[in-house]
Amino acid sequence: MLIKTAGAPLVPAKAEPTSLLKLVAGEFAGRIAALWPAPHTAFVTAPAPRRHLLCMALAFGRDVAALADALLGVRLKHAIPAALGATPHGLPRALTRMGDVAWPADAYAKLLDLLAEPRAAKMLRHAEVIEAEAVRRMAELPAAMSQGVPLEIAVSSDAARVLRDAYEALRMRSGAAAADAAAQRWVRAGSAARLVEIVRDDLYPEPAAPPHSGTPRLAPLATKAAMRAAAQRYRNCLRDQIPHAASGWSAHYEWTEAPGAIVEVTRDAIFGWRLEQARMADNAPVPEPLREAIAAELALMGVHVGRSSWELDRALDALTGNAYRLRTAEESIGEAFGD
């Protein structure tokens, strides 16, 4: 298009994108306006898959000026190799599910990377809608995960970042091989709830060695699997204590005689190890005389049953006027057993 002003020669029209083109073509609007000046009819009226393909060609540095008519006019199966030099498997279908506006160039590149992975391509093939941000998040996952995480997990707002951080934490602690092996387990989770459960379990190492090997009636729960199984048997939140056991702060035992109980001991600055709590199934209090039997067994193991170092420390504060009241030993023991 040429413009002539009074006393001036003919000059090319300035190819400024309209607001509509900026909306539809995003970062590619300026280059598209240079090909089709306003009102950019050929581009804005083209089907969305064609517009995406043309923007992809621009993103990958193709000579779109020479290809423009072909990209918008010939059959899609011929237009794709003209635009990209190849026909990535799954791209024709994906182009129909990518929405109406152009993606950023990096998102197009990540889409092609994912389509090159069979499991990722299968996920995308079954998606009703494919969004640029979802593709970006999937591409941020560890390679072993981006190929198989359930789509509803991969595209959630924070899931990819959290999973990547979990993977990096495992890699730092246990090495790349262990992190990759964990990621392979994660992709087989099958649901969001199961995925969270598996990742959380992998993040924490096995519990530290218990302070005592136990007795015939007080058996250590020395592994994550043992703690999970006991939590199920006793219908309590013992599995939530795995992080404390892994850090070495606490250790857990099971009273094996009927009616059974879970016993938690924790580190204490004065006493070494101290009874923190003991509960029966459903967190029911431990009755007498079972309390005495458990306390006697703990005493044989060198575990203190009574007031904590924290209580004694607060009681010393009370000597200077603080209102804290030192409980009796019986009160502290009663609380440990569920009173």
C-alpha positions as CSV (number, residue, x, y, z in Angstrom):
1,M,0.0,0.0,0.0
2,L,1.4,3.5,-1.0
3,I,0.5,6.9,0.4
4,K,1.1,10.2,-1.4
5,T,1.1,13.5,0.5
6,A,1.1,17.0,-1.1
7,G,4.5,17.7,-2.7
8,A,5.9,14.4,-1.5
9,P,6.7,11.2,-3.4
10,L,4.8,7.9,-2.9
11,V,6.1,6.0,0.2
12,P,5.1,2.7,1.7
13,A,2.3,2.7,4.2
14,K,3.4,2.2,7.8
15,A,2.4,-1.4,8.8
16,E,0.9,-0.7,12.3
17,P,-1.0,-3.6,13.8
18,T,-4.6,-2.9,14.9
19,S,-5.8,-3.6,18.4
20,L,-7.5,-6.7,17.1
21,L,-4.3,-8.0,15.6
22,K,-2.4,-7.3,18.8
23,L,-5.0,-9.3,20.7
24,V,-5.0,-12.2,18.2
25,A,-1.3,-12.4,17.2
26,G,0.4,-11.3,20.5
27,E,4.1,-10.8,20.1
28,F,3.9,-11.6,16.4
29,A,1.5,-8.7,15.6
30,G,4.2,-6.4,14.2
31,R,5.7,-8.9,11.8
32,I,2.2,-10.0,10.7
33,A,1.1,-6.4,10.1
34,A,4.2,-6.1,7.8
35,L,2.8,-9.0,5.7
36,W,-0.8,-8.0,5.8
37,P,-1.3,-4.3,6.6
38,A,-4.5,-3.1,8.3
39,P,-7.1,-4.4,8.5
40,H,-5.0,-7.6,8.2
41,T,-8.0,-9.5,6.7
42,A,-6.1,-12.6,5.4
43,F,-4.7,-13.3,8.8
44,V,-7.5,-12.4,11.3
45,T,-10.2,-14.2,9.2
46,A,-8.1,-17.4,8.9
47,P,-9.0,-20.4,11.1
48,A,-7.2,-20.4,14.4
49,P,-5.1,-23.5,13.6
50,R,-3.7,-21.6,10.5
51,R,-2.9,-18.6,12.6
52,H,-1.1,-20.7,15.2
53,L,0.9,-22.4,12.4
54,L,1.9,-19.1,10.9
55,C,3.0,-17.8,14.3
56,M,5.0,-21.0,14.9
57,A,6.8,-20.5,11.6
58,L,7.7,-17.0,12.7
59,A,8.8,-18.3,16.1
60,F,11.2,-20.8,14.4
61,G,12.7,-18.2,12.0
62,R,11.1,-19.4,8.8
63,D,10.7,-17.1,5.8
64,V,7.0,-16.5,6.3
65,A,6.9,-13.8,3.5
66,A,7.6,-16.5,1.0
67,L,5.3,-19.1,2.7
68,A,2.4,-16.9,3.8
69,D,-0.1,-17.7,1.1
70,A,0.7,-21.5,1.3
71,L,0.4,-21.6,5.1
72,L,-3.1,-20.1,4.9
73,G,-4.3,-21.7,1.7
74,V,-3.0,-25.3,1.2
75,R,-4.3,-28.3,3.1
76,L,-3.0,-28.5,6.7
77,K,-1.0,-31.7,6.2
78,H,1.0,-29.8,3.5
79,A,1.1,-26.5,5.3
80,I,2.7,-27.9,8.5
81,P,5.9,-29.3,6.8
82,A,6.1,-26.0,4.8
83,A,6.0,-24.0,8.0
84,L,8.2,-26.2,10.2
85,G,10.2,-28.4,7.8
86,A,8.6,-31.5,9.4
87,T,5.2,-32.7,10.7
88,P,5.5,-33.4,14.4
89,H,3.3,-36.3,15.4
90,G,0.1,-35.0,17.0
91,L,0.5,-31.4,15.9
92,P,-2.4,-31.3,13.5
93,R,-4.8,-32.4,16.2
94,A,-3.1,-30.1,18.8
95,L,-3.5,-27.0,16.5
96,T,-7.3,-27.4,16.7
97,R,-7.3,-27.3,20.5
98,M,-4.9,-24.3,21.2
99,G,-7.5,-21.5,21.5
100,D,-7.9,-18.4,19.3
101,V,-4.9,-16.3,20.2
102,A,-1.2,-16.7,19.5
103,W,1.1,-18.3,22.1
104,P,4.5,-16.9,23.1
105,A,7.3,-18.3,21.0
106,D,8.8,-20.3,23.9
107,A,5.5,-22.1,24.5
108,Y,5.4,-23.2,20.9
109,A,8.9,-24.6,21.2
110,K,7.9,-26.5,24.4
111,L,4.8,-27.9,22.7
112,L,7.0,-29.5,20.0
113,D,9.3,-30.9,22.7
114,L,6.4,-32.5,24.5
115,L,4.9,-33.9,21.3
116,A,8.2,-35.6,20.6
117,E,7.8,-37.6,23.8
118,P,5.3,-40.5,23.3
119,R,3.6,-40.3,26.8
120,A,3.4,-36.6,26.8
121,A,2.0,-36.6,23.3
122,K,-0.6,-39.1,24.4
123,M,-1.6,-36.8,27.3
124,L,-2.0,-33.9,24.9
125,R,-3.9,-36.0,22.4
126,H,-6.6,-36.6,24.9
127,A,-6.8,-33.0,26.1
128,E,-10.0,-31.1,25.2
129,V,-8.1,-27.8,25.4
130,I,-4.4,-27.1,25.3
131,E,-3.2,-23.9,26.9
132,A,0.2,-22.2,26.6
133,E,0.7,-22.0,30.4
134,A,-0.2,-25.7,30.8
135,V,2.4,-26.6,28.2
136,R,5.0,-24.4,29.9
137,R,4.3,-26.1,33.3
138,M,4.5,-29.5,31.8
139,A,7.9,-28.7,30.2
140,E,9.2,-27.5,33.6
141,L,8.7,-30.9,35.1
142,P,11.6,-33.3,35.3
143,A,11.9,-35.2,32.0
144,A,10.7,-38.5,33.5
145,M,7.5,-36.7,34.8
146,S,6.6,-34.5,31.9
147,Q,6.2,-37.7,29.8
148,G,3.5,-39.1,32.1
149,V,2.0,-37.0,34.9
150,P,-1.8,-37.0,34.7
151,L,-2.9,-33.9,32.7
152,E,-5.0,-32.5,35.5
153,I,-1.9,-32.5,37.8
154,A,0.5,-31.1,35.2
155,V,-1.7,-28.1,34.4
156,S,-2.7,-27.1,37.8
157,S,-1.5,-23.7,38.9
158,D,1.3,-24.7,41.3
159,A,1.7,-28.4,40.8
160,A,4.5,-28.3,38.3
161,R,6.6,-26.0,40.5
162,V,6.0,-28.1,43.6
163,L,6.9,-31.3,41.8
164,R,10.0,-29.8,40.3
165,D,11.1,-28.6,43.8
166,A,10.4,-32.1,45.2
167,Y,12.5,-33.7,42.5
168,E,15.4,-31.3,43.1
169,A,15.2,-31.9,46.8
170,L,15.5,-35.7,46.2
171,R,18.3,-35.2,43.7
172,M,20.3,-33.0,46.2
173,R,19.8,-35.5,49.1
174,S,20.1,-38.8,47.3
175,G,21.5,-38.2,43.9
176,A,20.1,-38.1,40.3
177,A,19.5,-41.8,40.0
178,A,17.3,-41.9,43.1
179,A,15.4,-38.8,42.0
180,D,14.7,-40.2,38.5
181,A,13.5,-43.5,40.1
182,A,11.1,-41.5,42.3
183,A,9.9,-39.5,39.3
184,Q,9.1,-42.8,37.5
185,R,7.0,-43.8,40.5
186,W,5.2,-40.5,40.5
187,V,4.1,-40.8,36.9
188,R,2.2,-44.0,37.8
189,A,0.3,-42.4,40.6
190,G,-3.0,-42.3,38.7
191,S,-4.7,-39.6,40.8
192,A,-3.9,-36.3,42.5
193,A,-4.4,-37.7,46.0
194,R,-2.2,-40.7,45.3
195,L,0.5,-38.5,43.7
196,V,0.7,-36.3,46.7
197,E,0.9,-39.3,49.0
198,I,3.8,-40.9,47.0
199,V,5.8,-37.7,46.7
200,R,5.4,-36.9,50.4
201,D,6.6,-40.4,51.3
202,D,9.6,-40.2,49.0
203,L,10.7,-36.8,50.3
204,Y,11.3,-38.1,53.8
205,P,14.0,-40.7,54.4
206,E,13.5,-43.7,56.6
207,P,13.2,-43.0,60.4
208,A,16.4,-42.6,62.3
209,A,17.5,-45.6,64.3
210,P,15.3,-45.9,67.4
211,P,17.1,-45.3,70.8
212,H,16.4,-48.9,71.9
213,S,15.9,-52.1,69.9
214,G,12.7,-52.7,71.9
215,T,11.4,-55.5,74.0
216,P,9.1,-58.5,73.4
217,R,6.1,-56.3,74.3
218,L,7.3,-52.9,73.0
219,A,8.4,-53.3,69.3
220,P,9.9,-50.4,67.4
221,L,8.2,-49.1,64.3
222,A,11.5,-48.6,62.5
223,T,10.4,-48.0,58.9
224,K,7.9,-45.7,57.1
225,A,6.0,-48.8,56.0
226,A,5.7,-50.0,59.6
227,M,4.4,-46.6,60.7
228,R,1.9,-46.4,57.9
229,A,0.6,-49.9,58.6
230,A,0.3,-49.1,62.3
231,A,-1.6,-45.9,61.5
232,Q,-4.1,-47.9,59.6
233,R,-4.5,-50.5,62.3
234,Y,-4.9,-48.0,65.1
235,R,-6.8,-45.5,62.9
236,N,-4.7,-42.5,63.9
237,C,-2.4,-39.9,62.4
238,L,0.8,-41.8,63.0
239,R,1.8,-41.4,59.3
240,D,1.9,-37.7,59.8
241,Q,4.7,-38.2,62.3
242,I,7.1,-39.7,59.7
243,P,8.9,-36.3,59.3
244,H,9.7,-36.2,63.0
245,A,10.9,-39.8,63.0
246,A,13.0,-39.2,59.9
247,S,14.7,-36.2,61.6
248,G,15.5,-38.3,64.7
249,W,13.4,-36.1,66.9
250,S,11.0,-38.9,67.8
251,A,10.7,-42.7,67.8
252,H,7.7,-44.9,67.9
253,Y,6.9,-48.3,69.4
254,E,3.9,-50.6,69.4
255,W,2.7,-52.3,72.6
256,T,2.1,-55.7,71.2
257,E,-0.1,-57.2,73.9
258,A,-3.9,-56.7,73.7
259,P,-5.4,-54.2,73.5
260,G,-2.3,-52.6,72.0
261,A,-1.1,-49.1,71.9
262,I,1.2,-46.7,70.0
263,V,4.0,-45.2,72.1
264,E,5.9,-42.1,71.0
265,V,9.2,-41.1,72.7
266,T,11.0,-37.8,71.9
267,R,14.4,-36.4,72.6
268,D,14.7,-34.3,75.7
269,A,17.6,-32.0,76.6
270,I,17.8,-33.2,80.2
271,F,16.5,-36.8,80.1
272,G,17.8,-37.9,76.7
273,W,14.5,-39.7,75.7
274,R,11.1,-39.1,77.3
275,L,7.6,-40.5,76.9
276,E,5.7,-38.0,74.7
277,Q,2.4,-39.9,74.4
278,A,0.8,-43.3,74.3
279,R,-2.6,-44.0,72.8
280,M,-4.7,-47.0,71.9
281,A,-6.8,-47.3,68.7
282,D,-8.8,-44.2,67.7
283,N,-6.5,-42.2,70.0
284,A,-8.3,-43.6,73.1
285,P,-6.5,-43.0,76.4
286,V,-4.5,-45.8,77.9
287,P,-6.2,-47.2,81.0
288,E,-4.6,-48.5,84.2
289,P,-2.9,-51.0,84.8
290,L,-1.6,-50.9,81.2
291,R,-0.1,-47.5,81.9
292,E,2.1,-49.0,84.6
293,A,3.2,-51.9,82.3
294,I,4.2,-49.5,79.5
295,A,6.0,-47.1,81.9
296,A,7.9,-50.0,83.5
297,E,9.0,-51.3,80.0
298,L,10.1,-47.8,79.0
299,A,12.1,-47.5,82.2
300,L,14.0,-50.7,81.3
301,M,14.8,-49.0,78.0
302,G,16.1,-45.9,79.7
303,V,13.2,-43.7,78.6
304,H,12.0,-41.1,81.2
305,V,8.4,-41.1,82.1
306,G,7.4,-37.9,83.8
307,R,7.8,-34.1,83.5
308,S,9.8,-32.7,80.5
309,S,12.8,-30.5,80.6
310,W,10.6,-27.8,79.2
311,E,8.3,-27.9,82.2
312,L,11.3,-27.8,84.6
313,D,12.7,-24.8,82.7
314,R,9.4,-22.9,82.9
315,A,9.2,-23.7,86.6
316,L,12.6,-22.1,87.1
317,D,11.2,-19.0,85.5
318,A,8.3,-19.1,88.0
319,L,10.8,-18.6,90.8
320,T,11.4,-15.0,89.5
321,G,7.7,-14.2,89.5
322,N,6.4,-15.8,86.4
323,A,2.9,-17.2,86.7
324,Y,3.8,-20.7,85.3
325,R,2.8,-23.6,87.6
326,L,4.9,-26.7,87.6
327,R,2.6,-29.6,87.2
328,T,3.0,-32.7,89.3
329,A,4.7,-35.7,87.8
330,E,1.4,-37.5,87.9
331,E,-0.3,-34.8,85.9
332,S,2.4,-34.9,83.2
333,I,2.2,-38.7,83.0
334,G,-1.6,-38.6,82.8
335,E,-1.4,-36.2,79.9
336,A,1.1,-38.5,78.1
337,F,-1.4,-41.4,78.4
338,G,-4.4,-39.4,77.2
339,D,-5.9,-37.7,80.3
